Amino acid sequence: MDIKLEVLNGKIPEHVAIIMDGNGRWAKQQGNERVFGHKQGVKSVKNIVEIASELKIKFLTLYAFSTENWSRPKYEVDALMALLVSSIHSELNLLIKNNVRLKAIGDINSLPTEVINELNEAINTTSKNTGLTLILALSYSARWEIIEAVKNIVKDVKLDKLDINNINDNLFSTYLTTKNIPDPELLIRTSGEQRISNFLLWQISYTEFYFTEKLWPDFGKDDFINAIFAFQNRKRRFGKTGEQI
Ligand code: FPP
């Protein structure tokens, strides 16, 4: 049977997160500047948003810019920011056409004003869409997010809005930027690297990992389908025994 049909007949994960890695290496392999790889990476983003919508995945989170990425050379940071502005602007119609709702997580206020404006416009325009929720992690790092959550919890305790005895897993999740978003069931990382790089540390407690050698600009719809297929063949036990499942 066609692998896509098989995937469609199986359990579709509700939330998939992706660490899009390898743009720079892809560009270098072609004898091009790193920024060329990021531009090509946007094409992969479009393909993956389309296939995720088609498979009826509810949430797709893309690690587009980490807190640590601010330390890259200024020209690369500037180029990435410009690319964000231009691609959010040019792809807005595609988001509308595919009924995609856009969201962003991270320290959004640290982004350049043009990015914030473009982002807000696309978020507002797509806010009533009911298909895939596309979450861009921008200026995001999990440790930053957890520290922010702790600060806000302490504030609420001090203001007597929160009883310390009510702090538990579920309560803590509501203080994160991913409030109301289910934890990812599958995390994909491209480019052969096998690490988490400060991404969604709290949310991936029970997430299945899928690593592929493919560089992000080469990662296409078939590769995404293969990742979902691999996920569907995992045995998820959540700490229980195989017999209990
Ligand atoms: C990692 O590759 C990629 C990034 C840091 C940026 C990813 C951003 C995009 C694909 C553009 C996003 C655009 C939208 C609209 C979401 P790398 O530069 O670390 O590659 P390397 O490991 O080969 O150096």
Residues whose N, C-alpha, C, O or C-beta is under 5 A from the ligand:
A	BS01	FPP	M20 D21 G22 N23 G24 R25 W26 H38 G41 V42 V45 Y63 A64 S87 I88
